[in-house]
Amino acid sequence: MTEITDLEAYMMALGKQARVASRRLASATTAEKNSALHAIADDLERQRTSLMVENRKDLAAGAGKGLAEALLDRLELTDGRIDSMIEGLRQIAALPDPIGEIFDMNYRPTGIQVGRMRVPLGVVGIIYESRPNVTADAAALCLKSGNATVLRGGSEAFHSNQAIAASIHRGLESVGLPREAVQVLETTDRAAVGSMIGMPDYIDVIIPRGGKGLIERISNDARVPVIKHLDGICHVYIDSEADYEKALQVAFNAKTQRYGTCNTMETLLVSEEAAEKILPELARMYQEKGVELRGCPTTQRLVADCLSATDEDWDTEYLAPILSIKVVKDLDEAIEHINSHSSQHTDSIVTENYTRARRFLAEVDSSSVMVNASTRFADGFEYGLGAEIGISTDKFHARGPVGLEGLTSVKFIVLGDGHIRQ
């Protein structure tokens, strides 16, 4: 580990280098960026053994500090996970390049043409925890979208992240792009995070990926715009006109396909007209899977061994095999509950009533709103974006899964032929 004696000077130099590199990347051709991505993938393949050696240092240090098994699992680089990193780089290389796209061109009455062009954001700062594969994924997305990036991974993955960074640098330099286009902080000093979020002259946007505490701190303290989401309190509402089999499948999958993800359902809402028919069977399915149920009084009457839900349950992201259930009068009450308690991540309705589905889509204020589909589909890959840097519940600048287009901005362009304003 490099010893950094003057953190402020180090961060300032890093920011200046990122800004210079961003100008070079903004003018890089699609062929250059794709060649760099393939070169990085090739280097990771060649360095597979050394990657795993460095990763074992992190695993040993983590075990020594008493990291939980789940965190050690997230930290580990297996052959399969290295394969996934390499494949992810090649998939991003195959995606269409958004930079330079010109759209909405229109002739104005004066004779000029006005349109918009897609351009990079500039320098993207990403602060994340645990998974070292994020280093490769984030670098690749930023590179393809023409952005320089500054990456600050968790201290528990320091050696793994530095090894991946070395492959990224070799890949960039092999095709003539600046290694400073991707910089991974060479310090575990927590003060570096404070520096990153206070450098608006050098970093254009911050994307935090991690626990709620980290994201809240960055959101509260940053002087740089932040793309974030704090919680994934997702709902499924089973309407009185839902198809019974569809409702069982969607509600069961939305909770049990994976428990620890931000697009997992945490609260199930059921119309009182459908509750008596569907809740006992659905509860049996959950309980067989080991899901703890917490419900309103009506739910408790219909479901054996259901605990009483508290007010806090409606505002909790469990990330665990726990589900809160509420029986509501109708669609109006369901929408009111969602808009009051949802984190504006993903919410779904199960219904065969077209009018109610349209109302749900229009009136639920979340970044993803679904009809007859599991909330687990709220994912950049599933949406056809190829990959994502995260899921934003903000309304500016990006909302929902943030892929390549979410890492760009637009500028107006004007084409004239000697036109002057009268």
Summary of the structure (lengths in Angstrom):
residues: 422
radius of gyration: 24.0
end to end distance: 63.7
largest distance: 78.6
contacts: 1458
relative contact order: 0.13
helix: 46%
strand: 19%
